[in-house]
Amino acid sequence: MVRKENNNIVKKSEIEKLLDVFSENGLHIKELNEEKIKDLMDVGLVSAAPLSFYDMANEDRIHSIYPKESIFAAKVSALWQKEGWDADVWNSLIKAINDSRKTTLCQFIYALEIPSIDVTIAKQLAAYCNDNICEFTALLLETATGYQKVVSQLMTIKGIGSAEAQNIAYDMQLTACERNEFYYYDCFVNELEFASAHMTRSCVQIMMETFDTNWIYYNGKYYEGQKENAVDDVYEQIHEDESKVKIIGEIPATMLAAVRTLI
């Protein structure tokens, strides 16, 4: 894994990568350090994939509701046998992981470990996308169908020149075009809570064009439109759902799907 730092490409180990992802610049997990990561990996509770930390926290939540003997419980028990671990340390870590779910677009972009994107560029991209995760996702996907258009868009950001814009667009394109990479990206997004996750019409259009479909999956729900005017149909459905939720009050975007089941 590589990361651009001070205009230099720096190779990082798996653990260094995770520490970078979960640093203050990224999805900050306050309780995490190198030794804890090594211990968690050693017993098989996490892997080199950042998403595995949220999977672990999800498993803990399920286990706390339905406690039983399981592979997960055996792994946690093995962890607690290690020096420096006990129930309090474990619970504190799980809380820190769950606290990190509430994040900013800038922190998320940095945590993606896209080689050409450092802290400064992550901030610039977040501002360009109005701190809206949906707009960033649309920009990411647009690199698959309109690479040069994205390069031109990036060049409008102060401080980003032609060569840098091409590097950023190229690295983003790898995430958008590799099915496994984008699936991972989508799962990652669904584990987090963003201040803004508003689906604009242009976002709907880009997502549908990228996958050549007349439907999209958004916040736990499928939206489908008629072929002739699918973009408008889907956008209107999403807008209607979001309007219903606003009546209830201030609700995090990641909870929209759960709230819809009550409407």
N, C-alpha and C positions, 0 to 999 in steps of 0.2 A: 504494500500500500504506500502511496506517495501523497504528499501534501505540499502545496506551495506555501513557503514561508519567506517573507522578505525577498520575493521574486526568485527564490531558489527552490528547487524541487528536493524535498527531504523524504527519504525512505523511512518507514516506520514499521515496527514489529506489531503483531496482533494486539498485544497489551497496550503498547503506546498509542495505537489507533483508538482503542476503546477509551483510554484516558483522555484522548483528544476529543472524541465524540461527546463524552460526558463531563467535559470541563466547563468552566464558567462561560466560555464562548459558545458552547453547544448546549446539549440537553443536560443541564447541570444536575448531577447526582452527588450531593454533598458528602455522603458517607463512603464514597468509593475511593479506593487507592489500589496501588499495584498488588499488594499482598492479598487483598480481598479478592481481586479478580483472579489471581492465580489459584486461590483456594476454591472459588466457585467453579472454575474450569476443571480443577483436579477431580472434583466429585461429580462432574457432568451436569451441573445445574445451568450453566451458560456456555456459549460458544464464542467464537470471534465475531459473530454477528450481533450488532447492538440491539436488534429486535429481540434477541433471546433473553435480555434482562427484563423486558416487559412481559414476555411469555412466562418467565419465572414468577413475576409478581402476580400474574393472572392465576397461575397454578396455586400459589399460596392463598389467594382469596378463595378459590374453589375449595381447597383443602380445609380452610378455616370454617367454612360453612358445612362441608360434608367430610369431617375427619375420618380417615380410614387408612389401613395399611396400603401402601402403594410404592411404586418406584420413586416417585417424587419425595414421599415421606422418608424413604430410606436414604436418599441423597442428602436431604436436609439433616437427618440424624448423623450421617457421616461427617457433614460439615461442622456440626456442633462438637464433634470430637477433636477438632483442630484447635490449636492454641489461639486464643483471642476471640473465640466464637461462643455464643450462648443465645438463649431466646431473646434477650434484650437487644443484643447486637443485630441479630437477624431481623427483628421487627423494626428496628431503627433503619436498617438498610431498605427494607421493603417500603417503608413510609417515604424514604428519600426518593426511591424509584418512582413511586406513584406521584410524589410532588413534582417530579421533573416532567410529568406529562403535560402540565400547563406551561406552554412555551411560546416563544415568538417565532415569526417566520425567519428572521435573521439567524436565530439559534439553530433552527431546523436545517436551513440551507447549509450552514457550517457543518452540522453533524452528518450531512450526507457524504462527507469526505470526498467531494469532487475535487480532483487534483488542482485544477486551475483556480479554485475559489478559496481565497483566504478570508480573514475576518472582515477586512475592508470591503471586498467585493460582495461578500454575503450581505453586508449592510446596504450596499448600493442596489443589489438585486431585490432585496426586501422592500426598499423604498420605491423602486420602480414598479413593483407589483402591488403597491399600496398596502403592504403587510397582509395581503390576502393569499392564503394558501391555494385557493382555487386558481387565482391568476398566475401564480408561480407554476402550478401543475400544468396549466394551459401553455405557458411559455416553454416548459420542458418538453411537452408533447409536440409543440410546433416545430421543434428542431428536427423531428422525424419527417415532416412533410414540407417544411419551409425553412430549411437551414439558413440560406442566405438572407431571408427576411429577418430571422432572429439575430443574425450577425449585425444587420443594419440597425435593428432595434437596440441592441446592446451598445452600439457605437454612439447612440444618443445620450448615454449615461456619461456624465462628466468624469474624465480620468480614464475611460476605457477606450483604447485605440483599436485600430483594425486588427492587428495581430492578436491582441489580448481577447478581443471579441470573438475571433475565430476559435481560439483555444477553449474559451468558456463554452461556446455553442457546441463544439466538437465533443467535449467531455459530458455535457448535458445530453447530447444526442445518444451517447452510449447507454445512458440510463433509460432514455425513452424508447430506444429501438430494441434493446435486449428484453425479451418477454419476462425472463426470470428477474431481471433487475427492476423492471417497472412493477412487477407483482410485489416484490419486496418493498419498493417505495410506497405502493398503495397500502400494504399492511402496516407499514411504519406510520403513515399519516393517520390511519384509523386508531392507532394506540395513543395519539396525542390530542391535546386540546388547544386550539388556536383562538386568538382574540377575534380574528376575522376569517370566516370560511364562507363568504357569500359567492354564489355561483352567478356570474354575469352571463349575458347572452353570448358574448364572444368566447367565453370559456366553454360553454356548451357546444358551440359550433366547432371549435378547435378539437375538442375531445371526440366528437362524433366523426369529424373528417379523418382524424388520425386512425381510428379503428374501423372506419367505413361501415358504421352502423347507424340505425335510427333510434338507438337507445343508449343510455348511460346509467352507471351505478353511482349513486351519490348519497353519502351519509346513511348507508344501510337500506337504501330503497332503489328499486329499478324504475326508471322513467322512460317511457317509449312514446314516440310520436309517429304520425303518418308520414310516409316517404316524401310526399310532395312538400310538406312544410314541417318536417320533423324537428328542426331546431327551435322554431317558435313554439311548437306544441310542448316540447320538453321543458323549455325555459318557463313557460306559463305554469306548468304543473309544479315545478320547483318553487317558483315565486309564490304560488298559492299556498303551498305547504309552509314555507317560511313565514308567510303572513299570519297563518293560523297560530304558529308557535309564538310569534311576537305578542299576540293577545294574552298569552299566559304570563309573559314577563321575560326577564333576562335569563336566558338559558344558554349554556355553552353549546357551540355548534355540534360538538361530538355527541351531544345528548338528543339531537333532533329526532333521530330514528326511534329512540325509546319513547319520546314524548308523542310522536305521531300515533303510536299504538293506543294512546289514551284519548285521542281526539275523535 
